[in-house]
Amino acid sequence: MAQRPATPARDDQSRPPLFALEEWRAIVRTLALSPRQAQVVGLAMQSKKDKEIAKILRVDETTVYSHIKLARSRLQAADRMGLAYRVFECFRQVVERRTSS
């Protein structure tokens, strides 16, 4: 049975999410991110540093780094900016599909 995409993790002081929940789920499905990668990428998209993400998710900082690295590799992004670009590019495609239907 397929797992449901994870929701982007948020801490109490975080900004409102960049995407609506259904939009985020569509992005995660399209990009084929694991649930934890989705959480980490969601927090990175909120300009969180690895140390902050690790504290929020209660994991080691090297684990966060590994998730970011795997997501960057999967999306062929050279750095975090490239990763953000790929996510927003996917978001644009999701919106275009919905409006063209």
C-alpha positions as YAML, in Angstrom:
chain: A
units: angstrom
residues:
- id: 1
  name: MET
  ca: [0.00, 0.00, 0.00]
- id: 2
  name: ALA
  ca: [1.38, 3.43, -0.95]
- id: 3
  name: GLN
  ca: [2.21, 5.81, 1.87]
- id: 4
  name: ARG
  ca: [0.48, 9.14, 2.01]
- id: 5
  name: PRO
  ca: [2.86, 12.06, 1.40]
- id: 6
  name: ALA
  ca: [3.95, 13.76, 4.57]
- id: 7
  name: THR
  ca: [2.78, 17.23, 5.42]
- id: 8
  name: PRO
  ca: [5.46, 19.89, 5.65]
- id: 9
  name: ALA
  ca: [6.63, 20.07, 9.26]
- id: 10
  name: ARG
  ca: [6.25, 23.36, 11.09]
- id: 11
  name: ASP
  ca: [7.36, 24.66, 14.43]
- id: 12
  name: ASP
  ca: [5.38, 27.11, 16.58]
- id: 13
  name: GLN
  ca: [7.24, 30.21, 15.39]
- id: 14
  name: SER
  ca: [7.29, 29.33, 11.71]
- id: 15
  name: ARG
  ca: [5.73, 31.37, 8.98]
- id: 16
  name: PRO
  ca: [2.54, 30.23, 7.28]
- id: 17
  name: PRO
  ca: [3.21, 27.37, 4.86]
- id: 18
  name: LEU
  ca: [4.21, 28.30, 1.32]
- id: 19
  name: PHE
  ca: [1.72, 25.90, -0.21]
- id: 20
  name: ALA
  ca: [-1.75, 24.67, 0.66]
- id: 21
  name: LEU
  ca: [-1.76, 21.13, 2.01]
- id: 22
  name: GLU
  ca: [-3.20, 19.56, -1.15]
- id: 23
  name: GLU
  ca: [-0.73, 21.51, -3.31]
- id: 24
  name: TRP
  ca: [2.15, 20.28, -1.16]
- id: 25
  name: ARG
  ca: [0.95, 16.67, -1.39]
- id: 26
  name: ALA
  ca: [0.75, 16.96, -5.18]
- id: 27
  name: ILE
  ca: [4.29, 18.38, -5.28]
- id: 28
  name: VAL
  ca: [5.63, 15.59, -3.05]
- id: 29
  name: ARG
  ca: [3.93, 12.91, -5.19]
- id: 30
  name: THR
  ca: [5.24, 14.47, -8.41]
- id: 31
  name: LEU
  ca: [8.79, 14.78, -7.10]
- id: 32
  name: ALA
  ca: [8.65, 11.29, -5.53]
- id: 33
  name: LEU
  ca: [10.09, 12.46, -2.21]
- id: 34
  name: SER
  ca: [9.97, 10.20, 0.84]
- id: 35
  name: PRO
  ca: [7.78, 11.45, 3.70]
- id: 36
  name: ARG
  ca: [10.85, 12.53, 5.72]
- id: 37
  name: GLN
  ca: [12.48, 14.18, 2.71]
- id: 38
  name: ALA
  ca: [9.22, 16.08, 2.22]
- id: 39
  name: GLN
  ca: [9.33, 17.32, 5.81]
- id: 40
  name: VAL
  ca: [12.96, 18.37, 5.58]
- id: 41
  name: VAL
  ca: [12.53, 20.05, 2.20]
- id: 42
  name: GLY
  ca: [9.39, 21.81, 3.46]
- id: 43
  name: LEU
  ca: [11.32, 23.28, 6.38]
- id: 44
  name: ALA
  ca: [14.29, 24.15, 4.16]
- id: 45
  name: MET
  ca: [11.84, 26.01, 1.90]
- id: 46
  name: GLN
  ca: [10.99, 28.10, 4.96]
- id: 47
  name: SER
  ca: [14.67, 29.17, 5.15]
- id: 48
  name: LYS
  ca: [15.43, 26.91, 8.11]
- id: 49
  name: LYS
  ca: [19.03, 25.87, 8.65]
- id: 50
  name: ASP
  ca: [20.00, 22.21, 9.12]
- id: 51
  name: LYS
  ca: [20.47, 22.77, 12.86]
- id: 52
  name: GLU
  ca: [16.98, 24.28, 13.21]
- id: 53
  name: ILE
  ca: [15.39, 21.49, 11.16]
- id: 54
  name: ALA
  ca: [17.17, 18.87, 13.27]
- id: 55
  name: LYS
  ca: [15.84, 20.45, 16.46]
- id: 56
  name: ILE
  ca: [12.27, 20.66, 15.11]
- id: 57
  name: LEU
  ca: [12.26, 17.05, 13.88]
- id: 58
  name: ARG
  ca: [14.31, 15.76, 16.83]
- id: 59
  name: VAL
  ca: [16.94, 14.14, 14.64]
- id: 60
  name: ASP
  ca: [20.67, 14.56, 14.21]
- id: 61
  name: GLU
  ca: [21.93, 17.40, 12.01]
- id: 62
  name: THR
  ca: [23.78, 14.92, 9.79]
- id: 63
  name: THR
  ca: [20.47, 13.13, 9.15]
- id: 64
  name: VAL
  ca: [18.95, 16.39, 7.94]
- id: 65
  name: TYR
  ca: [21.99, 16.98, 5.73]
- id: 66
  name: SER
  ca: [21.56, 13.48, 4.27]
- id: 67
  name: HIS
  ca: [17.87, 14.05, 3.48]
- id: 68
  name: ILE
  ca: [18.67, 17.36, 1.78]
- id: 69
  name: LYS
  ca: [21.51, 15.75, -0.16]
- id: 70
  name: LEU
  ca: [19.29, 12.86, -1.33]
- id: 71
  name: ALA
  ca: [16.48, 15.23, -2.33]
- id: 72
  name: ARG
  ca: [18.97, 17.41, -4.24]
- id: 73
  name: SER
  ca: [20.35, 14.35, -5.99]
- id: 74
  name: ARG
  ca: [16.88, 13.05, -6.87]
- id: 75
  name: LEU
  ca: [15.87, 16.45, -8.28]
- id: 76
  name: GLN
  ca: [19.26, 17.11, -9.90]
- id: 77
  name: ALA
  ca: [19.72, 20.34, -7.96]
- id: 78
  name: ALA
  ca: [23.23, 21.68, -7.36]
- id: 79
  name: ASP
  ca: [22.35, 23.43, -4.08]
- id: 80
  name: ARG
  ca: [19.43, 24.49, -1.86]
- id: 81
  name: MET
  ca: [18.51, 27.30, -4.24]
- id: 82
  name: GLY
  ca: [18.30, 24.79, -7.06]
- id: 83
  name: LEU
  ca: [16.18, 22.56, -4.84]
- id: 84
  name: ALA
  ca: [13.78, 25.43, -4.16]
- id: 85
  name: TYR
  ca: [13.66, 26.19, -7.87]
- id: 86
  name: ARG
  ca: [12.71, 22.58, -8.67]
- id: 87
  name: VAL
  ca: [9.95, 22.61, -6.04]
- id: 88
  name: PHE
  ca: [8.48, 25.86, -7.38]
- id: 89
  name: GLU
  ca: [8.80, 24.58, -10.94]
- id: 90
  name: CYS
  ca: [6.82, 21.50, -9.94]
- id: 91
  name: PHE
  ca: [4.25, 23.71, -8.18]
- id: 92
  name: ARG
  ca: [3.77, 25.69, -11.40]
- id: 93
  name: GLN
  ca: [3.16, 22.45, -13.31]
- id: 94
  name: VAL
  ca: [0.66, 21.23, -10.69]
- id: 95
  name: VAL
  ca: [-1.26, 24.51, -10.92]
- id: 96
  name: GLU
  ca: [-1.22, 24.45, -14.73]
- id: 97
  name: ARG
  ca: [-2.60, 20.89, -14.77]
- id: 98
  name: ARG
  ca: [-5.41, 21.87, -12.42]
- id: 99
  name: THR
  ca: [-6.37, 24.97, -14.37]
- id: 100
  name: SER
  ca: [-6.26, 23.23, -17.75]
- id: 101
  name: SER
  ca: [-8.59, 20.43, -16.61]
...
